[in-house]
Amino acid sequence: MGRRQPAKGRAGAVSDVKAGIGDGLGADGGYVVLGAYDNPTPATPRIESPDPVVFLTQQDGVKVIYSAETAPTCGVRVLHPSNPKTPGAKLGISVLYVPPGSRMDLHDHEAEEVYVIQGGTGEMLTDDGTREVGPGDFVYLPPWAKHGIVNTGKEMLSVLLALTPPNP
C-alpha cells in the first residue's frame, strides 16, 4: 500500500474559509466559536506516550455480510476489533453498502450509532415509521433503538457507520 502524503496546512486557511462562506464566522454568521482543545477535566486521563496514529483506507477493512437475511447488503469494517490492522477497541467505523431494492430489516443492539448517508437514496426504518434519507443526512441511533434501512433508489446506497462500543 502506498503512503499518502499528509495534508499541508496553510496560514490563510481561516481566510479561505471566510471567503468561501462570507464574512460571518462567529455568532452572527451561524458558527459557534469553540474554546481551546484542552479540557481541564478530561474523562480520559492524558497519557505521556499515546498510541501511534494509524492511517487506513477502506481496502484495509474486513468485508462482512451481517447475516444471511441481510445479503446482498454488506459492509467493510475499517476500524473495528475484528480488523487486525487497527487498534480500535472502543469505536467501530464501517461502510455499509445496500444495493438497489435491498434492505436491512429492523434490528437493535447495545451500541450507540450514527449513520451518515454518503451516496444513493433510501428510507430509514424505525419504530416510529420511515423517513427518506440521502447524501449528507446524519441519523443518530441511541442504544437499543430499533432501526433498519432500505435502498429505494437505482444506485448503491452507501452509509458511513460509527458505533460505540463496536458490535461483535
Summary of the structure (lengths in Angstrom):
residues: 168
radius of gyration: 19.2
end to end distance: 27.3
largest distance: 52.8
contacts: 394
relative contact order: 0.16
helix: 9%
strand: 33%
